[in-house]
Amino acid sequence: MFRSLAVRNYRIWFIGALVSSVGTWMQATAQNWVVLTELTDNDAFAVGITMALQFAPQLLLVPVTGLIADRFDRRRTLMFTQGAMMLLGLSLGVLLVTGVAQLWHLYAFALALGVVSAVDTPVRQTIVTDLVSDSHMSNAVALNSASFNSARLIGPAVAGLLIVVVGSGWVFIANAATFLAMLGALALLRTDSMRQHVRGPRQRGQLVAGFRYLAGRPDLVVVFVIVFLIGAFGMNFPIFASTMAVEFGRGAGEFGLLSSILAIGSLAGSLLAARRDRARLRVVIIAAGFFGLAALISSLMPTFWAFAASMVLIGLGVVTVLTTANGYVQSTTDPALRGRVMALYMAVMVGGTPVGAPIVGAVADAFGPRWALGVAAASGAVAALIGLGWLIVARGMHLTRHPQNRWRPVVRFADAPTAALAAIATQPVEVVRDVAAEQRVRDRDRTLVPPVPTDRLVPADFSEEVALTTPIPLPKPLHRLTEHPQSGRRETDAHCETGGRCEAASAT
């Protein structure tokens, strides 16, 4: 489960990313609280504008940010983006502590943070491939997800405590301090042990190369469709948790408890994904169906605590989908285009929320929160059916009888679902003959085994120096055959001379 942590560079990266993720969740919690309660009079629309300003750049700048991840040194790029986000958090924290912050300051901060995050996200996702080998890539991606969900358990609670004790401005300053852990981790990475990612040639059409590559990979298109459906209609957890808490007559405390319980399932899903040897497309499809079933079960729960327990299943299902899909996309994509494809992946995952959240919210207002969970269940079922249909049509998946047990069905494929691995182009390797080295090898062979004329090949010449082997002693006969000249009878003689040869006597 934790095999990637045996790699020094990844271990340092993991610790720095965990500390920084805790700060990120602290800041996200404080940001919404400041806009809602300190700079406005419970204006939810202002919170929506802040979120739109923060996430819109990730959609609009997809071609550019993906190309940056593929073209430039990822370690240096991350040092720049992480340093910029540290300065942004520190500046806003100082404005809040001194009491001069206004709403437009938060809007500007959210927009600037969104632009920097748009560059940071694909680079942070793909640098994992530079730290570990291909066999550890899926495990490293899953552990990154586990780190993120662990921070999700810690960050909001710490932020709430700091807001009460010292004020919201100090939360932003504390978040700025957590970036020092990431910058320190990047500085400690051994560059000589990092894999140099393949950089494509400079030519026209590089901004849209990721789109063209994705269009030629139908398996990735299926993964993107599944992620979009789950992200748009299934990952609206604030809507589900808040409306169901009201449905059961609970308050803000229980609402926060539901978020923590969801994070428990998410962390479990990340760790289970880390145990698998590699990311498989069929796991993404099965997990999508499992998420739909979990959402359906949650919509039928009769009590608050039963619903809270079912949230663990929802978190387990959705994180299994996202973590496995992330690992599959990274491990099967052409290394020269990995940054651009991952930028598209993150845009699809994040961009689905503005599309699905209003629909889910409208369903919850019109028909109740249980029907909103029904929409999430339907999205998981549709996503699983799309993936299953593609396996049947494109890969020839079918059921057949087990060769040893006729009553046991097994799944077979006309074309393996992982055949897309062959789509990764390999770089040609030029082979240069070293004539001088070959001549030295021939001279050495003649020195070790000197040529022997054919007329001089006698048993004495086959020694250790010539044959380069250890002599094998032959067994010596214990008896000698003799013949009595008078009677013509043959007898064996049991005593041969030591070290001599036992020869049969001639029969005359």
Secondary structure, DSSP 8 states (H G I E B T S, - for coil): --GGGGSHHHHHHHHHHHHHHHHHHHHHHHHHHIIIIISSSS-HHHHHHHHHHHHHHHHHTHHHHHHHHHHS-HHHHHHHHHHHHHHHHHHHHHHHHHT---HHHHHHHHHHHHHHHHHHHHHHHHTHHHHS-GGGHHHHHHHHHHHHHHHHHHHHHHHHHHHHHT-HHHHHHHHHHHHHHHHHHHHHS-GGGS---------TT-TTHHHHHHHT-HHHHHHHHHHHHIIIII--HHHHHHHHHHHTT--HHHHHHHHHHHHHHHHHHHHHHHHSSS--HHHHHHHHHHHHHHHHHHHT--SHHHHHHHHHHHHHHHHHHHHHHHHHHHHHS-GGGHHHHHHHHHHHHHHHHHHHHHHHHHHHHHH-HHHHHHHHHHHHHHHHHHHHHHHHHHH--EEEE-SS-TT-EEEE-SS-GGGGGGGS----------HHHHHHHHHHHHHHS----GGG--GGG-SHHHH-S--------S-EEEE-TTT--EEEE----TTS--------
